[in-house]
Amino acid sequence: MALLLIHRLTGGRWGVVAAPVLRTLAAMMPLVAIAFVPILAGLTDIYPWAATPSRIKPDVTFWYLGQSSFILRALIALIGWCVLGLTFAVRAGGRLPAALGLAFYGFTISMVAVDWFLSVEPHYVSTAFASMIAIQQLLAALAVVAVWGTSNIAGEGRSDIGKLLTATLLGVVYLEYMTFVVAWYGDLPHKAGWFIERSTAAWTAALVATFALGAILPFAMLLFAGVRGSRAGLRAVGLLLLLGTSMHFAWLLVPAFSEQSAVASTGLCSLVILTAASMLFGRGIASAEACNAD
């Protein structure tokens, strides 16, 4: 959705060649809204502030993190994203709606990143976190384009997608690394503790594997013009980046829970189900578009 909004304002060959996949992905926004229903049902099991609000000291966190306000912010974001996604999926949006939509996205992703991710541990704060999540979303969408939508794209179009993958990957790695540097070497104990929970032997091994396979390897591959212009090369890069994205989100969220194996298994099953549903939904949209074209 965000990439469609950006392309509507800036233009460029990359958006033209990626449009079939991006429009299909944007039309799947209602799946995200449906997937959020179990989160609401298990709110008190997931977020400590929802289960025991009295234990949180009466500061900004206390007033911001309430069940009613959390649900209201989630509804605003999900409804707005669904409207924007469906509107631009059918190519009905103009430049002004795209500009307003990007402003809305920037505002809501800032709320969503705090509400859905950081509030699992409500006393950890990071000013760069929302930007990192937003760029990670762009990276994941481009990775899906690389895997799914490069079959019928000419070499120059594939190269454009490869260059955008390089830029977004660097953005995610830079923001994540700088967040760590500021927290750790800035001697900020309340932030460093968040990283300590994610530095056990198992999570350190997972992080090293994620960084090697989901960041360094695809970045090294994207340095070669032959890989950026190759269907097979871009697909391999896209798969590695999707793996890295999934592992990165697991590293961000799972260590916050005591029953980590159960949480990881639930997250993996949910990811598989959503992926299967997205593929079926995407094929349905593609078939409908083909019928309309005929």
C-alpha beads as a LAMMPS data file, in Angstrom:
LAMMPS data file: protein, C-alpha beads

294 atoms
293 bonds

1 atom types
1 bond types

-500.0 500.0 xlo xhi
-500.0 500.0 ylo yhi
-500.0 500.0 zlo zhi

Masses

1 110.0

Atoms # bond

1 1 1 0.000 0.000 0.000
2 1 1 2.717 2.456 0.997
3 1 1 4.734 1.689 -2.127
4 1 1 1.676 2.314 -4.314
5 1 1 1.182 5.672 -2.604
6 1 1 4.840 6.567 -3.087
7 1 1 4.785 5.617 -6.755
8 1 1 1.594 7.583 -7.375
9 1 1 3.462 10.695 -6.233
10 1 1 6.913 10.073 -7.669
11 1 1 6.398 7.824 -10.683
12 1 1 9.189 5.591 -11.967
13 1 1 9.616 2.366 -13.882
14 1 1 9.876 0.315 -10.692
15 1 1 6.277 1.025 -9.741
16 1 1 4.969 0.118 -13.186
17 1 1 6.667 -3.282 -13.260
18 1 1 5.788 -4.035 -9.616
19 1 1 2.207 -2.749 -9.815
20 1 1 0.469 -6.105 -10.487
21 1 1 1.942 -7.633 -7.336
22 1 1 1.700 -4.479 -5.230
23 1 1 -1.961 -3.949 -6.116
24 1 1 -2.716 -7.572 -5.223
25 1 1 -0.902 -7.211 -1.917
26 1 1 -2.668 -3.929 -1.128
27 1 1 -6.040 -5.575 -1.776
28 1 1 -5.196 -8.078 0.985
29 1 1 -5.287 -5.440 3.726
30 1 1 -8.642 -6.801 5.012
31 1 1 -6.767 -10.036 5.854
32 1 1 -4.608 -8.028 8.253
33 1 1 -7.739 -6.641 9.907
34 1 1 -9.171 -10.147 10.271
35 1 1 -5.877 -11.450 11.657
36 1 1 -5.991 -8.766 14.340
37 1 1 -9.197 -10.191 15.845
38 1 1 -7.366 -12.944 17.799
39 1 1 -5.008 -10.286 19.157
40 1 1 -7.955 -8.391 20.578
41 1 1 -9.404 -11.606 22.013
42 1 1 -6.129 -12.379 23.795
43 1 1 -5.207 -8.832 24.737
44 1 1 -4.709 -9.527 28.443
45 1 1 -2.555 -12.587 27.709
46 1 1 -0.250 -10.705 25.352
47 1 1 0.183 -7.242 26.868
48 1 1 1.088 -6.836 30.554
49 1 1 -0.443 -3.373 30.750
50 1 1 -3.823 -4.836 29.693
51 1 1 -3.665 -7.633 32.279
52 1 1 -2.405 -5.600 35.240
53 1 1 -2.844 -1.895 34.512
54 1 1 -2.495 -0.959 38.181
55 1 1 1.158 -2.072 38.238
56 1 1 2.195 0.510 35.703
57 1 1 3.160 3.798 37.305
58 1 1 0.832 6.751 36.524
59 1 1 2.898 8.443 33.810
60 1 1 2.372 8.918 30.081
61 1 1 2.478 5.132 29.658
62 1 1 -0.360 4.738 32.148
63 1 1 -2.620 7.178 30.302
64 1 1 -1.674 6.014 26.802
65 1 1 -1.913 2.248 27.302
66 1 1 -5.529 1.442 28.016
67 1 1 -7.653 -1.213 26.369
68 1 1 -10.208 1.236 24.967
69 1 1 -7.606 3.631 23.555
70 1 1 -5.541 0.727 22.189
71 1 1 -8.547 -0.723 20.335
72 1 1 -9.550 2.708 19.052
73 1 1 -6.075 3.382 17.637
74 1 1 -5.967 -0.079 16.078
75 1 1 -9.350 0.443 14.409
76 1 1 -8.290 3.830 13.038
77 1 1 -5.126 2.341 11.538
78 1 1 -6.725 -0.828 10.159
79 1 1 -9.772 0.891 8.660
80 1 1 -7.625 3.616 7.122
81 1 1 -5.157 1.113 5.692
82 1 1 -7.975 -1.019 4.274
83 1 1 -9.548 1.985 2.568
84 1 1 -6.222 3.141 1.136
85 1 1 -5.160 -0.361 0.131
86 1 1 -8.384 -1.174 -1.689
87 1 1 -8.606 2.281 -3.281
88 1 1 -5.124 2.133 -4.796
89 1 1 -5.406 -1.563 -5.576
90 1 1 -8.120 -0.698 -8.101
91 1 1 -6.150 2.361 -9.276
92 1 1 -8.821 4.767 -8.092
93 1 1 -6.596 7.124 -6.084
94 1 1 -5.082 10.362 -7.318
95 1 1 -2.038 12.335 -6.240
96 1 1 -3.794 14.258 -3.447
97 1 1 -5.241 11.098 -1.815
98 1 1 -1.794 9.512 -2.152
99 1 1 -0.137 12.437 -0.363
100 1 1 -2.754 12.457 2.392
101 1 1 -2.544 8.666 2.600
102 1 1 1.217 8.766 3.133
103 1 1 0.782 11.345 5.887
104 1 1 -1.855 9.101 7.477
105 1 1 0.435 6.091 7.141
106 1 1 3.340 7.930 8.775
107 1 1 1.101 8.921 11.689
108 1 1 -0.516 5.520 12.179
109 1 1 2.642 3.416 11.802
110 1 1 4.120 5.453 14.647
111 1 1 1.179 4.443 16.837
112 1 1 1.096 0.843 15.611
113 1 1 4.820 0.247 16.174
114 1 1 4.483 1.346 19.802
115 1 1 1.129 -0.325 20.457
116 1 1 1.633 -3.675 18.748
117 1 1 5.376 -4.187 19.270
118 1 1 6.961 -2.090 21.987
119 1 1 4.081 -2.221 24.464
120 1 1 4.712 -5.946 24.928
121 1 1 7.406 -4.529 27.214
122 1 1 5.851 -1.163 28.074
123 1 1 8.857 0.424 29.772
124 1 1 11.181 0.123 26.764
125 1 1 11.169 3.102 24.396
126 1 1 12.899 3.792 21.081
127 1 1 12.417 6.849 18.907
128 1 1 13.702 5.089 15.770
129 1 1 11.606 1.943 16.180
130 1 1 8.596 3.074 14.135
131 1 1 10.802 4.121 11.223
132 1 1 12.537 0.754 11.299
133 1 1 9.198 -1.099 11.222
134 1 1 7.967 1.058 8.321
135 1 1 11.105 0.376 6.263
136 1 1 10.903 -3.316 7.181
137 1 1 7.386 -3.351 5.725
138 1 1 8.627 -1.795 2.492
139 1 1 11.461 -4.327 2.369
140 1 1 9.084 -7.255 2.880
141 1 1 6.715 -6.019 0.159
142 1 1 9.577 -5.595 -2.310
143 1 1 10.843 -9.072 -1.388
144 1 1 7.439 -10.517 -2.277
145 1 1 7.633 -8.655 -5.593
146 1 1 11.077 -10.190 -6.180
147 1 1 9.783 -13.694 -5.457
148 1 1 6.377 -13.490 -7.052
149 1 1 6.404 -10.797 -9.708
150 1 1 9.674 -10.926 -11.649
151 1 1 8.743 -13.635 -14.167
152 1 1 7.397 -11.244 -16.784
153 1 1 9.574 -8.228 -15.937
154 1 1 12.370 -7.154 -18.273
155 1 1 15.961 -6.987 -17.066
156 1 1 15.965 -3.225 -16.398
157 1 1 12.780 -3.501 -14.338
158 1 1 14.259 -6.329 -12.261
159 1 1 17.375 -4.228 -11.721
160 1 1 15.234 -1.376 -10.354
161 1 1 13.577 -3.732 -7.872
162 1 1 17.008 -5.008 -6.849
163 1 1 18.279 -1.482 -6.190
164 1 1 15.224 -0.678 -4.052
165 1 1 15.793 -3.894 -2.102
166 1 1 19.363 -2.767 -1.435
167 1 1 18.234 0.637 -0.176
168 1 1 15.494 -0.656 2.121
169 1 1 17.723 -3.434 3.487
170 1 1 20.408 -0.888 4.382
171 1 1 17.749 1.270 6.050
172 1 1 16.551 -1.559 8.302
173 1 1 20.067 -2.668 9.279
174 1 1 21.221 0.896 9.946
175 1 1 18.287 1.810 12.198
176 1 1 18.451 -1.469 14.131
177 1 1 22.207 -1.162 14.635
178 1 1 22.072 2.499 15.667
179 1 1 19.291 1.731 18.150
180 1 1 21.556 -0.855 19.751
181 1 1 24.583 1.464 19.759
182 1 1 22.671 4.327 21.381
183 1 1 21.163 2.065 24.054
184 1 1 24.249 0.007 24.866
185 1 1 27.141 2.415 24.537
186 1 1 25.061 5.297 25.826
187 1 1 24.917 3.449 29.185
188 1 1 21.120 3.402 29.313
189 1 1 20.291 0.456 31.621
190 1 1 16.524 0.425 30.994
191 1 1 17.197 0.079 27.254
192 1 1 20.198 -2.223 27.531
193 1 1 18.066 -4.656 29.541
194 1 1 15.794 -5.088 26.528
195 1 1 18.772 -6.249 24.476
196 1 1 20.091 -8.482 27.285
197 1 1 16.858 -10.490 27.170
198 1 1 17.599 -11.093 23.476
199 1 1 21.243 -12.064 23.970
200 1 1 20.868 -15.581 25.362
201 1 1 22.811 -18.295 23.564
202 1 1 19.815 -19.406 21.495
203 1 1 18.738 -15.907 20.506
204 1 1 22.302 -14.814 19.801
205 1 1 22.691 -17.765 17.442
206 1 1 19.353 -16.914 15.817
207 1 1 20.389 -13.271 15.457
208 1 1 23.741 -14.170 13.897
209 1 1 22.028 -16.547 11.464
210 1 1 19.404 -13.918 10.645
211 1 1 22.035 -11.249 10.044
212 1 1 24.172 -13.564 7.919
213 1 1 21.413 -15.166 5.838
214 1 1 18.814 -12.394 5.884
215 1 1 21.040 -9.322 5.512
216 1 1 24.708 -9.875 4.620
217 1 1 24.175 -12.613 2.022
218 1 1 21.322 -10.896 0.118
219 1 1 23.178 -7.564 0.267
220 1 1 26.302 -9.183 -1.158
221 1 1 24.223 -10.804 -3.900
222 1 1 22.546 -7.494 -4.768
223 1 1 25.939 -5.875 -5.354
224 1 1 26.211 -7.829 -8.604
225 1 1 24.310 -6.469 -11.607
226 1 1 23.876 -10.006 -12.888
227 1 1 21.932 -10.987 -9.773
228 1 1 19.783 -7.852 -9.861
229 1 1 18.883 -8.535 -13.483
230 1 1 18.258 -12.255 -13.005
231 1 1 14.877 -13.791 -12.255
232 1 1 16.423 -16.639 -10.258
233 1 1 18.828 -14.298 -8.469
234 1 1 16.102 -11.897 -7.370
235 1 1 13.886 -14.756 -6.248
236 1 1 16.691 -16.135 -4.097
237 1 1 17.319 -12.685 -2.619
238 1 1 13.611 -12.190 -1.962
239 1 1 13.302 -15.525 -0.160
240 1 1 16.335 -14.758 2.004
241 1 1 14.942 -11.332 2.892
242 1 1 11.538 -12.775 3.805
243 1 1 13.279 -15.323 6.026
244 1 1 15.315 -12.547 7.615
245 1 1 12.208 -10.420 8.154
246 1 1 10.356 -13.275 9.865
247 1 1 13.321 -14.030 12.127
248 1 1 13.796 -10.346 12.914
249 1 1 10.187 -9.991 14.037
250 1 1 10.554 -13.162 16.129
251 1 1 13.678 -11.696 17.775
252 1 1 11.793 -8.487 18.534
253 1 1 8.736 -10.126 20.080
254 1 1 9.222 -13.684 21.316
255 1 1 11.840 -13.051 24.078
256 1 1 9.326 -10.846 25.889
257 1 1 7.261 -13.906 26.837
258 1 1 8.009 -16.588 29.408
259 1 1 6.653 -19.459 27.274
260 1 1 8.871 -18.683 24.303
261 1 1 8.560 -22.031 22.519
262 1 1 4.757 -21.869 22.601
263 1 1 4.747 -18.270 21.389
264 1 1 7.206 -19.063 18.595
265 1 1 5.131 -22.073 17.488
266 1 1 1.934 -20.030 17.498
267 1 1 3.599 -17.260 15.515
268 1 1 4.981 -19.713 12.967
269 1 1 1.598 -21.403 12.488
270 1 1 -0.089 -18.014 12.109
271 1 1 2.504 -16.975 9.524
272 1 1 1.943 -20.168 7.523
273 1 1 -1.844 -19.748 7.629
274 1 1 -1.679 -16.084 6.607
275 1 1 0.778 -16.878 3.802
276 1 1 -1.494 -19.624 2.456
277 1 1 -4.550 -17.378 2.705
278 1 1 -2.691 -14.565 0.952
279 1 1 -1.609 -16.828 -1.894
280 1 1 -5.149 -18.128 -2.410
281 1 1 -6.574 -14.613 -2.203
282 1 1 -3.926 -13.312 -4.610
283 1 1 -4.658 -16.046 -7.143
284 1 1 -8.338 -15.203 -6.931
285 1 1 -7.648 -11.538 -7.626
286 1 1 -5.327 -12.407 -10.513
287 1 1 -7.934 -14.730 -12.023
288 1 1 -10.617 -12.067 -11.700
289 1 1 -8.401 -9.484 -13.400
290 1 1 -7.634 -11.945 -16.209
291 1 1 -11.346 -12.580 -16.747
292 1 1 -12.057 -8.844 -16.832
293 1 1 -9.236 -8.324 -19.320
294 1 1 -10.682 -11.035 -21.578

Bonds

1 1 1 2
2 1 2 3
3 1 3 4
4 1 4 5
5 1 5 6
6 1 6 7
7 1 7 8
8 1 8 9
9 1 9 10
10 1 10 11
11 1 11 12
12 1 12 13
13 1 13 14
14 1 14 15
15 1 15 16
16 1 16 17
17 1 17 18
18 1 18 19
19 1 19 20
20 1 20 21
21 1 21 22
22 1 22 23
23 1 23 24
24 1 24 25
25 1 25 26
26 1 26 27
27 1 27 28
28 1 28 29
29 1 29 30
30 1 30 31
31 1 31 32
32 1 32 33
33 1 33 34
34 1 34 35
35 1 35 36
36 1 36 37
37 1 37 38
38 1 38 39
39 1 39 40
40 1 40 41
41 1 41 42
42 1 42 43
43 1 43 44
44 1 44 45
45 1 45 46
46 1 46 47
47 1 47 48
48 1 48 49
49 1 49 50
50 1 50 51
51 1 51 52
52 1 52 53
53 1 53 54
54 1 54 55
55 1 55 56
56 1 56 57
57 1 57 58
58 1 58 59
59 1 59 60
60 1 60 61
61 1 61 62
62 1 62 63
63 1 63 64
64 1 64 65
65 1 65 66
66 1 66 67
67 1 67 68
68 1 68 69
69 1 69 70
70 1 70 71
71 1 71 72
72 1 72 73
73 1 73 74
74 1 74 75
75 1 75 76
76 1 76 77
77 1 77 78
78 1 78 79
79 1 79 80
80 1 80 81
81 1 81 82
82 1 82 83
83 1 83 84
84 1 84 85
85 1 85 86
86 1 86 87
87 1 87 88
88 1 88 89
89 1 89 90
90 1 90 91
91 1 91 92
92 1 92 93
93 1 93 94
94 1 94 95
95 1 95 96
96 1 96 97
97 1 97 98
98 1 98 99
99 1 99 100
100 1 100 101
101 1 101 102
102 1 102 103
103 1 103 104
104 1 104 105
105 1 105 106
106 1 106 107
107 1 107 108
108 1 108 109
109 1 109 110
110 1 110 111
111 1 111 112
112 1 112 113
113 1 113 114
114 1 114 115
115 1 115 116
116 1 116 117
117 1 117 118
118 1 118 119
119 1 119 120
120 1 120 121
121 1 121 122
122 1 122 123
123 1 123 124
124 1 124 125
125 1 125 126
126 1 126 127
127 1 127 128
128 1 128 129
129 1 129 130
130 1 130 131
131 1 131 132
132 1 132 133
133 1 133 134
134 1 134 135
135 1 135 136
136 1 136 137
137 1 137 138
138 1 138 139
139 1 139 140
140 1 140 141
141 1 141 142
142 1 142 143
143 1 143 144
144 1 144 145
145 1 145 146
146 1 146 147
147 1 147 148
148 1 148 149
149 1 149 150
150 1 150 151
151 1 151 152
152 1 152 153
153 1 153 154
154 1 154 155
155 1 155 156
156 1 156 157
157 1 157 158
158 1 158 159
159 1 159 160
160 1 160 161
161 1 161 162
162 1 162 163
163 1 163 164
164 1 164 165
165 1 165 166
166 1 166 167
167 1 167 168
168 1 168 169
169 1 169 170
170 1 170 171
171 1 171 172
172 1 172 173
173 1 173 174
174 1 174 175
175 1 175 176
176 1 176 177
177 1 177 178
178 1 178 179
179 1 179 180
180 1 180 181
181 1 181 182
182 1 182 183
183 1 183 184
184 1 184 185
185 1 185 186
186 1 186 187
187 1 187 188
188 1 188 189
189 1 189 190
190 1 190 191
191 1 191 192
192 1 192 193
193 1 193 194
194 1 194 195
195 1 195 196
196 1 196 197
197 1 197 198
198 1 198 199
199 1 199 200
200 1 200 201
201 1 201 202
202 1 202 203
203 1 203 204
204 1 204 205
205 1 205 206
206 1 206 207
207 1 207 208
208 1 208 209
209 1 209 210
210 1 210 211
211 1 211 212
212 1 212 213
213 1 213 214
214 1 214 215
215 1 215 216
216 1 216 217
217 1 217 218
218 1 218 219
219 1 219 220
220 1 220 221
221 1 221 222
222 1 222 223
223 1 223 224
224 1 224 225
225 1 225 226
226 1 226 227
227 1 227 228
228 1 228 229
229 1 229 230
230 1 230 231
231 1 231 232
232 1 232 233
233 1 233 234
234 1 234 235
235 1 235 236
236 1 236 237
237 1 237 238
238 1 238 239
239 1 239 240
240 1 240 241
241 1 241 242
242 1 242 243
243 1 243 244
244 1 244 245
245 1 245 246
246 1 246 247
247 1 247 248
248 1 248 249
249 1 249 250
250 1 250 251
251 1 251 252
252 1 252 253
253 1 253 254
254 1 254 255
255 1 255 256
256 1 256 257
257 1 257 258
258 1 258 259
259 1 259 260
260 1 260 261
261 1 261 262
262 1 262 263
263 1 263 264
264 1 264 265
265 1 265 266
266 1 266 267
267 1 267 268
268 1 268 269
269 1 269 270
270 1 270 271
271 1 271 272
272 1 272 273
273 1 273 274
274 1 274 275
275 1 275 276
276 1 276 277
277 1 277 278
278 1 278 279
279 1 279 280
280 1 280 281
281 1 281 282
282 1 282 283
283 1 283 284
284 1 284 285
285 1 285 286
286 1 286 287
287 1 287 288
288 1 288 289
289 1 289 290
290 1 290 291
291 1 291 292
292 1 292 293
293 1 293 294
